């Protein structure tokens, strides 16, 4: 009888799903997307923090000399080895992308679709450049004999720590680039202006998804600052 009554209303599970989906602002006017992203970033903070703590512990516990970063991460330019040149360029590129992302959020809330689109494209391009340079860095180190189980310069733990942490971070950047391209395409089509429901499109027709992407991207940039300090400067 209960099932018949439910079916008779014409709602059933569809109505329940619609009721839940309609509650877009459960946190005192804040859309669901923001607190969910903050929760995700908090969990990611614990993961990256655990990786870096494990790296510090391994480095301080080993009796084998740790590889000299100025030697390992040097780049040949005009016949001379320049320490950390590639890493400095990578860091500049990623920090610059944080600036373009912040501008994209700003212009998004001004409903400036054209400028927001190009800033998102610029952010994605800078992110892709960073990933490409990191791939080159990996290729260079692998060709020089660095492996997760050993390397020519010192402690074997160096290779495993480096590939695990930079690979995990690079995966985050790559995923971010993919979603930036998706959001940029939706901005270009006007999905965020004309209230078109869909994947990564807020049903209210505003630019909150751009801000949520900004939270993720700034987090990825901030994590790189710690990786830069721990791996390349220490």
Phi and psi in degrees as GROMACS dihedral restraints (atoms count N, CA, C in turn):
[ dihedral_restraints ]
;  ai    aj    ak    al  type     phi  dphi    fc
    3     4     5     6     1   -62.8    20    10
    4     5     6     7     1   -40.4    20    10
    6     7     8     9     1   -64.0    20    10
    7     8     9    10     1   -39.9    20    10
    9    10    11    12     1   -64.3    20    10
   10    11    12    13     1   -38.8    20    10
   12    13    14    15     1   -65.0    20    10
   13    14    15    16     1   -39.9    20    10
   15    16    17    18     1   -65.3    20    10
   16    17    18    19     1   -45.0    20    10
   18    19    20    21     1   -67.0    20    10
   19    20    21    22     1   -31.4    20    10
   21    22    23    24     1   -67.3    20    10
   22    23    24    25     1   -25.8    20    10
   24    25    26    27     1   -74.3    20    10
   25    26    27    28     1   -15.3    20    10
   27    28    29    30     1    78.1    20    10
   28    29    30    31     1     7.8    20    10
   30    31    32    33     1  -108.0    20    10
   31    32    33    34     1   -72.5    20    10
   33    34    35    36     1    61.5    20    10
   34    35    36    37     1  -140.9    20    10
   36    37    38    39     1   -66.0    20    10
   37    38    39    40     1   -29.5    20    10
   39    40    41    42     1   -60.0    20    10
   40    41    42    43     1   -42.1    20    10
   42    43    44    45     1   -64.9    20    10
   43    44    45    46     1   -40.5    20    10
   45    46    47    48     1   -63.3    20    10
   46    47    48    49     1   -45.4    20    10
   48    49    50    51     1   -63.2    20    10
   49    50    51    52     1   -39.7    20    10
   51    52    53    54     1   -66.0    20    10
   52    53    54    55     1   -36.9    20    10
   54    55    56    57     1   -64.4    20    10
   55    56    57    58     1   -43.5    20    10
   57    58    59    60     1   -67.1    20    10
   58    59    60    61     1   -44.4    20    10
   60    61    62    63     1   -65.7    20    10
   61    62    63    64     1   -27.9    20    10
   63    64    65    66     1   -74.7    20    10
   64    65    66    67     1   -17.0    20    10
   66    67    68    69     1   -85.1    20    10
   67    68    69    70     1    80.0    20    10
   69    70    71    72     1   -83.8    20    10
   70    71    72    73     1   -14.5    20    10
   72    73    74    75     1  -134.7    20    10
   73    74    75    76     1    82.4    20    10
   75    76    77    78     1   -91.3    20    10
   76    77    78    79     1   -14.0    20    10
   78    79    80    81     1  -108.4    20    10
   79    80    81    82     1    66.2    20    10
   81    82    83    84     1    52.2    20    10
   82    83    84    85     1    53.8    20    10
   84    85    86    87     1    89.6    20    10
   85    86    87    88     1    -5.3    20    10
   87    88    89    90     1   -91.8    20    10
   88    89    90    91     1   130.6    20    10
   90    91    92    93     1   -66.2    20    10
   91    92    93    94     1   153.8    20    10
   93    94    95    96     1   -54.6    20    10
   94    95    96    97     1   -37.3    20    10
   96    97    98    99     1   -57.5    20    10
   97    98    99   100     1   -39.7    20    10
   99   100   101   102     1   -66.9    20    10
  100   101   102   103     1   -53.7    20    10
  102   103   104   105     1   -63.0    20    10
  103   104   105   106     1   -33.6    20    10
  105   106   107   108     1   -65.2    20    10
  106   107   108   109     1   -39.1    20    10
  108   109   110   111     1   -67.0    20    10
  109   110   111   112     1   -40.1    20    10
  111   112   113   114     1   -62.7    20    10
  112   113   114   115     1   -39.5    20    10
  114   115   116   117     1   -64.0    20    10
  115   116   117   118     1   -43.0    20    10
  117   118   119   120     1   -61.8    20    10
  118   119   120   121     1   -44.2    20    10
  120   121   122   123     1   -66.1    20    10
  121   122   123   124     1   -34.7    20    10
  123   124   125   126     1   -63.6    20    10
  124   125   126   127     1   -44.4    20    10
  126   127   128   129     1   -64.3    20    10
  127   128   129   130     1   -38.3    20    10
  129   130   131   132     1   -67.0    20    10
  130   131   132   133     1   -33.1    20    10
  132   133   134   135     1   -60.8    20    10
  133   134   135   136     1   -42.3    20    10
  135   136   137   138     1   -63.4    20    10
  136   137   138   139     1   -39.0    20    10
  138   139   140   141     1   -66.9    20    10
  139   140   141   142     1   -51.4    20    10
  141   142   143   144     1   -62.6    20    10
  142   143   144   145     1   -39.8    20    10
  144   145   146   147     1   -60.7    20    10
  145   146   147   148     1   -41.7    20    10
  147   148   149   150     1   -63.7    20    10
  148   149   150   151     1   -41.6    20    10
  150   151   152   153     1   -61.4    20    10
  151   152   153   154     1   -45.6    20    10
  153   154   155   156     1   -69.6    20    10
  154   155   156   157     1   -36.4    20    10
  156   157   158   159     1   -65.6    20    10
  157   158   159   160     1   -42.0    20    10
  159   160   161   162     1   -62.4    20    10
  160   161   162   163     1   -38.5    20    10
  162   163   164   165     1   -63.2    20    10
  163   164   165   166     1   -45.9    20    10
  165   166   167   168     1   -62.0    20    10
  166   167   168   169     1   -41.9    20    10
  168   169   170   171     1   -63.3    20    10
  169   170   171   172     1   -44.4    20    10
  171   172   173   174     1   -64.4    20    10
  172   173   174   175     1   -39.1    20    10
  174   175   176   177     1   -69.0    20    10
  175   176   177   178     1   -39.8    20    10
  177   178   179   180     1   -77.6    20    10
  178   179   180   181     1   -22.3    20    10
  180   181   182   183     1   -86.1    20    10
  181   182   183   184     1   -25.4    20    10
  183   184   185   186     1   -73.0    20    10
  184   185   186   187     1   144.5    20    10
  186   187   188   189     1   -96.7    20    10
  187   188   189   190     1   -12.1    20    10
  189   190   191   192     1   -79.4    20    10
  190   191   192   193     1   137.2    20    10
  192   193   194   195     1   -55.8    20    10
  193   194   195   196     1   138.1    20    10
  195   196   197   198     1   -81.0    20    10
  196   197   198   199     1   142.6    20    10
  198   199   200   201     1   -57.2    20    10
  199   200   201   202     1   142.6    20    10
  201   202   203   204     1   -77.4    20    10
  202   203   204   205     1   115.4    20    10
  204   205   206   207     1   -63.2    20    10
  205   206   207   208     1   -31.6    20    10
  207   208   209   210     1   -63.8    20    10
  208   209   210   211     1   -29.7    20    10
  210   211   212   213     1   -85.2    20    10
  211   212   213   214     1   -43.7    20    10
  213   214   215   216     1   -66.2    20    10
  214   215   216   217     1   -43.5    20    10
  216   217   218   219     1  -103.8    20    10
  217   218   219   220     1    28.6    20    10
  219   220   221   222     1   -82.8    20    10
  220   221   222   223     1   158.5    20    10
  222   223   224   225     1  -131.8    20    10
  223   224   225   226     1   132.3    20    10
  225   226   227   228     1   -75.8    20    10
  226   227   228   229     1   121.2    20    10
  228   229   230   231     1  -135.0    20    10
  229   230   231   232     1   120.2    20    10
  231   232   233   234     1    53.3    20    10
  232   233   234   235     1    41.5    20    10
  234   235   236   237     1    80.9    20    10
  235   236   237   238     1     4.5    20    10
  237   238   239   240     1  -125.8    20    10
  238   239   240   241     1   145.0    20    10
  240   241   242   243     1   -82.3    20    10
  241   242   243   244     1   119.9    20    10
  243   244   245   246     1  -105.0    20    10
  244   245   246   247     1   113.7    20    10
  246   247   248   249     1   -64.8    20    10
  247   248   249   250     1   133.4    20    10
  249   250   251   252     1    60.3    20    10
  250   251   252   253     1    19.5    20    10
  252   253   254   255     1   -63.6    20    10
  253   254   255   256     1   -49.7    20    10
  255   256   257   258     1   -61.3    20    10
  256   257   258   259     1   -40.5    20    10
  258   259   260   261     1   -65.8    20    10
  259   260   261   262     1   -38.6    20    10
  261   262   263   264     1   -63.8    20    10
  262   263   264   265     1   -41.5    20    10
  264   265   266   267     1   -66.0    20    10
  265   266   267   268     1   -43.0    20    10
  267   268   269   270     1   -59.1    20    10
  268   269   270   271     1   -43.4    20    10
  270   271   272   273     1   -64.8    20    10
  271   272   273   274     1   -42.4    20    10
  273   274   275   276     1   -61.5    20    10
  274   275   276   277     1   -42.4    20    10
  276   277   278   279     1   -62.3    20    10
  277   278   279   280     1   -45.5    20    10
  279   280   281   282     1   -70.2    20    10
  280   281   282   283     1   -39.5    20    10
  282   283   284   285     1   -66.1    20    10
  283   284   285   286     1   -37.6    20    10
  285   286   287   288     1   -61.9    20    10
  286   287   288   289     1   -37.4    20    10
  288   289   290   291     1   -65.1    20    10
  289   290   291   292     1   -29.7    20    10
  291   292   293   294     1   -65.8    20    10
  292   293   294   295     1   -36.3    20    10
  294   295   296   297     1   -66.7    20    10
  295   296   297   298     1   -44.1    20    10
  297   298   299   300     1   -66.4    20    10
  298   299   300   301     1   -33.2    20    10
  300   301   302   303     1   -67.2    20    10
  301   302   303   304     1   -41.6    20    10
  303   304   305   306     1   -62.3    20    10
  304   305   306   307     1   -40.1    20    10
  306   307   308   309     1   -66.7    20    10
  307   308   309   310     1   -36.8    20    10
  309   310   311   312     1   -61.4    20    10
  310   311   312   313     1   -42.2    20    10
  312   313   314   315     1   -63.0    20    10
  313   314   315   316     1   -43.5    20    10
  315   316   317   318     1   -59.9    20    10
  316   317   318   319     1   -50.9    20    10
  318   319   320   321     1   -72.0    20    10
  319   320   321   322     1   -25.1    20    10
  321   322   323   324     1   -63.1    20    10
  322   323   324   325     1   -44.6    20    10
  324   325   326   327     1   -73.1    20    10
  325   326   327   328     1   -14.3    20    10
  327   328   329   330     1   -86.0    20    10
  328   329   330   331     1    -1.5    20    10
  330   331   332   333     1    62.2    20    10
  331   332   333   334     1    31.4    20    10
  333   334   335   336     1   -91.3    20    10
  334   335   336   337     1    90.3    20    10
  336   337   338   339     1   -64.9    20    10
  337   338   339   340     1   -44.7    20    10
  339   340   341   342     1   -62.3    20    10
  340   341   342   343     1   -50.1    20    10
  342   343   344   345     1   -65.9    20    10
  343   344   345   346     1   -39.8    20    10
  345   346   347   348     1   -60.0    20    10
  346   347   348   349     1   -43.5    20    10
  348   349   350   351     1   -58.9    20    10
  349   350   351   352     1   -49.8    20    10
  351   352   353   354     1   -68.0    20    10
  352   353   354   355     1   -32.9    20    10
  354   355   356   357     1   -68.9    20    10
  355   356   357   358     1   -37.7    20    10
  357   358   359   360     1   -65.0    20    10
  358   359   360   361     1   -41.0    20    10
  360   361   362   363     1   -62.8    20    10
  361   362   363   364     1   -42.6    20    10
  363   364   365   366     1   -62.5    20    10
  364   365   366   367     1   -41.4    20    10
  366   367   368   369     1   -62.6    20    10
  367   368   369   370     1   -45.1    20    10
  369   370   371   372     1   -63.2    20    10
  370   371   372   373     1   -39.6    20    10
  372   373   374   375     1   -65.1    20    10
  373   374   375   376     1   -41.8    20    10
  375   376   377   378     1   -65.7    20    10
  376   377   378   379     1   -40.0    20    10
  378   379   380   381     1   -63.2    20    10
  379   380   381   382     1   -42.7    20    10
  381   382   383   384     1   -65.1    20    10
  382   383   384   385     1   -36.6    20    10
  384   385   386   387     1   -62.4    20    10
  385   386   387   388     1   -43.1    20    10
  387   388   389   390     1   -60.1    20    10
  388   389   390   391     1   -46.3    20    10
  390   391   392   393     1   -62.6    20    10
  391   392   393   394     1   -40.9    20    10
  393   394   395   396     1   -62.7    20    10
  394   395   396   397     1   -41.5    20    10
  396   397   398   399     1   -68.1    20    10
  397   398   399   400     1   -35.5    20    10
  399   400   401   402     1   -67.5    20    10
  400   401   402   403     1   -37.6    20    10
  402   403   404   405     1   -62.2    20    10
  403   404   405   406     1   -40.3    20    10
  405   406   407   408     1   -63.5    20    10
  406   407   408   409     1   -40.6    20    10
  408   409   410   411     1   -61.1    20    10
  409   410   411   412     1   -44.4    20    10
  411   412   413   414     1   -60.8    20    10
  412   413   414   415     1   -45.9    20    10
  414   415   416   417     1   -59.7    20    10
  415   416   417   418     1   -43.5    20    10
  417   418   419   420     1   -62.0    20    10
  418   419   420   421     1   -46.6    20    10
  420   421   422   423     1   -67.3    20    10
  421   422   423   424     1   -41.1    20    10
  423   424   425   426     1   -63.7    20    10
  424   425   426   427     1   -40.8    20    10
  426   427   428   429     1   -66.8    20    10
  427   428   429   430     1   -22.9    20    10
  429   430   431   432     1   -90.4    20    10
  430   431   432   433     1     0.8    20    10
  432   433   434   435     1   104.0    20    10
  433   434   435   436     1     7.8    20    10
  435   436   437   438     1   -77.8    20    10
  436   437   438   439     1   128.2    20    10
  438   439   440   441     1  -134.5    20    10
  439   440   441   442     1   162.0    20    10
  441   442   443   444     1   -60.1    20    10
  442   443   444   445     1   -22.0    20    10
  444   445   446   447     1  -105.5    20    10
  445   446   447   448     1     2.3    20    10
  447   448   449   450     1   174.0    20    10
  448   449   450   451     1   169.9    20    10
  450   451   452   453     1  -161.4    20    10
  451   452   453   454     1   163.4    20    10
  453   454   455   456     1   -76.0    20    10
  454   455   456   457     1    -8.7    20    10
  456   457   458   459     1  -104.9    20    10
  457   458   459   460     1   -15.7    20    10
  459   460   461   462     1   166.1    20    10
  460   461   462   463     1  -134.8    20    10
  462   463   464   465     1   -54.7    20    10
  463   464   465   466     1   133.9    20    10
  465   466   467   468     1   -66.6    20    10
  466   467   468   469     1   -26.6    20    10
  468   469   470   471     1   -65.5    20    10
  469   470   471   472     1   -19.4    20    10
  471   472   473   474     1   -58.4    20    10
  472   473   474   475     1   -49.1    20    10
  474   475   476   477     1   -62.3    20    10
  475   476   477   478     1   -45.4    20    10
  477   478   479   480     1   -63.0    20    10
  478   479   480   481     1   -44.6    20    10
  480   481   482   483     1   -64.6    20    10
  481   482   483   484     1   -44.2    20    10
  483   484   485   486     1   -63.8    20    10
  484   485   486   487     1   -50.6    20    10
  486   487   488   489     1   -66.3    20    10
  487   488   489   490     1   -36.5    20    10
  489   490   491   492     1   -68.0    20    10
  490   491   492   493     1   -50.0    20    10
  492   493   494   495     1   -74.2    20    10
  493   494   495   496     1   -47.6    20    10
  495   496   497   498     1   -68.4    20    10
  496   497   498   499     1   -32.0    20    10
  498   499   500   501     1   -67.6    20    10
  499   500   501   502     1   -40.5    20    10
  501   502   503   504     1   -65.0    20    10
  502   503   504   505     1   -41.7    20    10
  504   505   506   507     1   -68.3    20    10
  505   506   507   508     1   -42.5    20    10
  507   508   509   510     1   -61.3    20    10
  508   509   510   511     1   -34.3    20    10
  510   511   512   513     1   -63.3    20    10
  511   512   513   514     1   -41.5    20    10
  513   514   515   516     1   -61.7    20    10
  514   515   516   517     1   -43.2    20    10
  516   517   518   519     1   -64.0    20    10
  517   518   519   520     1   -42.8    20    10
  519   520   521   522     1   -61.7    20    10
  520   521   522   523     1   -44.1    20    10
  522   523   524   525     1   -62.8    20    10
  523   524   525   526     1   -40.8    20    10
  525   526   527   528     1   -61.0    20    10
  526   527   528   529     1   -41.0    20    10
  528   529   530   531     1   -61.5    20    10
  529   530   531   532     1   -43.1    20    10
  531   532   533   534     1   -60.4    20    10
  532   533   534   535     1   -46.5    20    10
  534   535   536   537     1   -70.5    20    10
  535   536   537   538     1   -32.3    20    10
  537   538   539   540     1   -62.4    20    10
  538   539   540   541     1   -40.7    20    10
  540   541   542   543     1   -64.3    20    10
  541   542   543   544     1   -41.1    20    10
  543   544   545   546     1   -63.4    20    10
  544   545   546   547     1   -46.7    20    10
  546   547   548   549     1   -64.9    20    10
  547   548   549   550     1   -40.9    20    10
  549   550   551   552     1   -60.7    20    10
  550   551   552   553     1   -40.0    20    10
  552   553   554   555     1   -64.1    20    10
  553   554   555   556     1   -39.4    20    10
  555   556   557   558     1   -68.2    20    10
  556   557   558   559     1   -37.0    20    10
  558   559   560   561     1   -63.9    20    10
  559   560   561   562     1   -44.2    20    10
  561   562   563   564     1   -62.4    20    10
  562   563   564   565     1   -36.7    20    10
  564   565   566   567     1   -78.1    20    10
  565   566   567   568     1   -12.6    20    10
  567   568   569   570     1    86.0    20    10
  568   569   570   571     1    15.5    20    10
  570   571   572   573     1   -61.1    20    10
  571   572   573   574     1   -31.6    20    10
  573   574   575   576     1   -84.0    20    10
  574   575   576   577     1    -9.2    20    10
  576   577   578   579     1  -100.2    20    10
  577   578   579   580     1   -27.5    20    10
  579   580   581   582     1  -109.3    20    10
  580   581   582   583     1    17.8    20    10
  582   583   584   585     1    54.5    20    10
  583   584   585   586     1    48.1    20    10
  585   586   587   588     1   -92.1    20    10
  586   587   588   589     1   112.6    20    10
  588   589   590   591     1   -68.3    20    10
  589   590   591   592     1   149.5    20    10
  591   592   593   594     1   164.8    20    10
  592   593   594   595     1  -173.1    20    10
  594   595   596   597     1   -62.9    20    10
  595   596   597   598     1   123.7    20    10
  597   598   599   600     1    63.3    20    10
  598   599   600   601     1    22.3    20    10
  600   601   602   603     1  -118.3    20    10
  601   602   603   604     1   120.0    20    10
  603   604   605   606     1   -71.3    20    10
  604   605   606   607     1   133.7    20    10
  606   607   608   609     1   -67.0    20    10
  607   608   609   610     1   -15.3    20    10
  609   610   611   612     1   -79.1    20    10
  610   611   612   613     1   -11.4    20    10
  612   613   614   615     1    77.8    20    10
  613   614   615   616     1    31.2    20    10
  615   616   617   618     1  -116.1    20    10
  616   617   618   619     1  -172.7    20    10
  618   619   620   621     1  -103.1    20    10
  619   620   621   622     1    27.2    20    10
  621   622   623   624     1   -63.2    20    10
  622   623   624   625     1   -30.2    20    10
  624   625   626   627     1   -63.8    20    10
  625   626   627   628     1   -29.9    20    10
  627   628   629   630     1   -66.8    20    10
  628   629   630   631     1   -41.8    20    10
  630   631   632   633     1   -65.5    20    10
  631   632   633   634     1   -40.2    20    10
  633   634   635   636     1   -63.5    20    10
  634   635   636   637     1   -41.2    20    10
  636   637   638   639     1   -62.8    20    10
  637   638   639   640     1   -34.6    20    10
  639   640   641   642     1   -63.6    20    10
  640   641   642   643     1   -39.9    20    10
  642   643   644   645     1   -58.7    20    10
  643   644   645   646     1   -46.9    20    10
  645   646   647   648     1   -61.9    20    10
  646   647   648   649     1   -45.7    20    10
  648   649   650   651     1   -67.7    20    10
  649   650   651   652     1   -40.6    20    10
  651   652   653   654     1   -65.0    20    10
  652   653   654   655     1   -35.2    20    10
  654   655   656   657     1   -62.9    20    10
  655   656   657   658     1   -45.7    20    10
  657   658   659   660     1   -60.4    20    10
  658   659   660   661     1   -40.4    20    10
  660   661   662   663     1   -65.9    20    10
  661   662   663   664     1   -41.6    20    10
  663   664   665   666     1   -63.9    20    10
  664   665   666   667     1   -41.6    20    10
  666   667   668   669     1   -60.1    20    10
  667   668   669   670     1   -38.9    20    10
  669   670   671   672     1   -61.8    20    10
  670   671   672   673     1   -34.7    20    10
  672   673   674   675     1   -58.6    20    10
  673   674   675   676     1   -42.7    20    10
  675   676   677   678     1   -69.1    20    10
  676   677   678   679     1   -41.0    20    10
  678   679   680   681     1   -62.2    20    10
  679   680   681   682     1   -42.6    20    10
  681   682   683   684     1   -58.6    20    10
  682   683   684   685     1   -44.9    20    10
  684   685   686   687     1   -67.5    20    10
  685   686   687   688     1   -42.4    20    10
  687   688   689   690     1   -76.2    20    10
  688   689   690   691     1   -40.0    20    10
  690   691   692   693     1   -91.5    20    10
  691   692   693   694     1   -38.4    20    10
  693   694   695   696     1  -103.5    20    10
  694   695   696   697     1   -24.5    20    10
  696   697   698   699     1  -103.1    20    10
  697   698   699   700     1   -25.4    20    10
